Amino acid sequence: MIDMDAEAFEDLVASELDALPDEMVAGLDNIVFVVEDRPEDGSLDLLGLYDGLALTERDRYGMGDLPDRIMIYREPHLHACDDIDELRGEVHTTLVHEIAHFYGIDDERLHELGWA
């Protein structure tokens, strides 16, 4: 387990988000990334969550719609990792996983691609 305060973890998430390929993030529209300590149920099992309607499921989407959210949970990440390199890798994987859900890629396909 790693000890890292909220501000340092947010900086790490921002750094990993900036490092993602342009083609992965270019299509992100009306979406916010949120870092929270834990999921609502308080568990340490969930590393991230996409809250929104995937692109593949939208009829119309436009002005006035609330943004979709990708939540990254700090404490579960810190609990799951033994060092900073492992933490960076896990945050990267979580970001890719949740962004994939935005694009409509389900968990089965993520497993096939090696992203879950």
N, C-alpha and C positions, 0 to 999 in steps of 0.2 A: 504494500500500500504506500502511496505517495502522499505527502502533505503539501498542499498548494492552496493559497488563498484565492478567493473568487476573482479578484482583479487579474492575477497572474494567469489563471485558467482561461479567462475571457481573452486575454492577449494571445495565448497559445491557440485557442479556437480561431481567432481572427487571422493569425499567421497561417494556419493550416487551410483556412478558407481561401486566403490569397494565393496559396500554392496550388490550388486545384487548376486543372487545364481550362483554358478559356472556353473551349467548346462545351464543357460541362456546365459552366455557370452563365454562359451567354444567354441561354433561354429562360433563365429564372426571372419571372416577372411577378410583381406584387407579392413578394415573399419576404419574411423577416426571419432572422436567426436570433434565437433567444437562448441564453445560458441560464439554467436554473440549478439549484443545489441538488434537488431530487425530484422524481416524478411525484404526482399528487398522492399516490398511495404510499409514499415513503420508502419504497423498495430500493434495493441496490442492483436489481436485475436488468433494468432498462437503461440503456446508454443514450438513446435518442428517440425522438418521435416526430413524425410528419403529421401535422394537423392541417388538413385542407382537402381539396378536391383535385385529384390527379388530372393532368392535361388530357389524358385519354378518356376521362369521364365527364368532361365539360361540354355542355351544349353552347352556352354563351357565358362570357365572363368579361366584365368590363368595369366601367366607372362606377364607383360607389361600393364595390365589393371589398370586404375586409381582406387584408392580406392573409395568405397562407402562412403557417409558422413551422419552422423547424426548431425543435427544442433539443439542446445538448445538455445532458445532466452531468454536473461536475463530480459529485460524490461517488456515483457508481463508476465513473472512469477512474478516479483516484483509487478506489477500492480494488479495481480489477488489474491495475498495473503496478509493476515493481520498480520501474525507473522512467526517466523522462523520455527516452527514445521509444519505449513501449507505449507510453501515454500519447505521444505524437502520432504514432501509427494507429492507435485505437481511435483517436479523435478523427484522423483522416478517414478511416474506414467508416466510422459512424456518419460523417458528413456525406460521403459518397452514397452510403446506404439510404439515407433520408432524402437526398436530392434525387436518387433513382425513383423513390416513391412519388415524388412530385411529377416526374416524367411518366409515371404509370407502370414502372417496372416492379413486379411483385416479388415476394420473398423467394418463391420457387426459382424464378429466373435469376435473381441475385445469387442464389446458391450455385446455379449453373455457371455463372460468370465468376464465381469465387469471391464475391463481395459481401457475403453474409455467412 
